[in-house]
Amino acid sequence: QVRLVESGGGLVQPGGSLGLSCATSRNIFNTYHMGWYRQAPGKQRELVARIFTGATTIYLDSVKGRFTISRDTAKNTVYLQMNSLKPEDTAVYYCNANRVDGFVNYWGQGTQVTVSS
C-alpha cells in the first residue's frame, strides 16, 4: 500500500505562482511513475504532468513552459511548480502513482487550486 499526501494548494491571482507537494509513504520512484492530474468542475480529470521512473517528464500542452514536475528521492516527495497561473488552471489537483506495469494506481486526496483576482 502507498499513501500519497498533497499539500500546497490555495488561492492565487492570475500570473502568480504556486507550488504543490506530494509526499509518499515510502520510496517508490523506481517502480512507480508519478504524476499530477487535475479536475475542474464539470470536466474530466486530465493528466497535467508526469515524471517517469527514468526521470523523463511530459506535460499537458496548455501548461508547457509554465509548470514543472520534479521529485526528491531523499524526501520521497514529488513537486509541481506552477508559474504564470491562469484562471483556467483552477481545479482540484491530484497526485498519482502508477506502477510501471500499469496494474496499480494510487491517488492522493486532492488539493484545491483557485486562480482568481
ChimeraX attribute file (.defattr): number of C-alpha atoms within 10 A of each C-alpha:
attribute: neighborCount
match mode: 1-to-1
recipient: residues
	/A:1	6
	/A:2	13
	/A:3	14
	/A:4	21
	/A:5	17
	/A:6	21
	/A:7	18
	/A:8	14
	/A:9	18
	/A:10	14
	/A:11	15
	/A:12	18
	/A:13	15
	/A:14	17
	/A:15	14
	/A:16	14
	/A:17	17
	/A:18	19
	/A:19	16
	/A:20	21
	/A:21	22
	/A:22	25
	/A:23	20
	/A:24	20
	/A:25	13
	/A:26	14
	/A:27	16
	/A:28	18
	/A:29	24
	/A:30	13
	/A:31	15
	/A:32	21
	/A:33	23
	/A:34	29
	/A:35	26
	/A:36	26
	/A:37	19
	/A:38	22
	/A:39	19
	/A:40	16
	/A:41	9
	/A:42	6
	/A:43	9
	/A:44	9
	/A:45	15
	/A:46	14
	/A:47	18
	/A:48	23
	/A:49	24
	/A:50	25
	/A:51	22
	/A:52	18
	/A:53	16
	/A:54	10
	/A:55	15
	/A:56	10
	/A:57	16
	/A:58	16
	/A:59	19
	/A:60	13
	/A:61	9
	/A:62	11
	/A:63	17
	/A:64	12
	/A:65	11
	/A:66	13
	/A:67	20
	/A:68	20
	/A:69	23
	/A:70	19
	/A:71	18
	/A:72	12
	/A:73	13
	/A:74	7
	/A:75	11
	/A:76	15
	/A:77	22
	/A:78	24
	/A:79	22
	/A:80	23
	/A:81	14
	/A:82	20
	/A:83	17
	/A:84	15
	/A:85	22
	/A:86	18
	/A:87	15
	/A:88	12
	/A:89	20
	/A:90	20
	/A:91	21
	/A:92	18
	/A:93	27
	/A:94	25
	/A:95	30
	/A:96	23
	/A:97	25
	/A:98	20
	/A:99	18
	/A:100	16
	/A:101	9
	/A:102	10
	/A:103	7
	/A:104	11
	/A:105	14
	/A:106	15
	/A:107	18
	/A:108	20
	/A:109	14
	/A:110	22
	/A:111	20
	/A:112	18
	/A:113	22
	/A:114	20
	/A:115	21
	/A:116	16
	/A:117	9
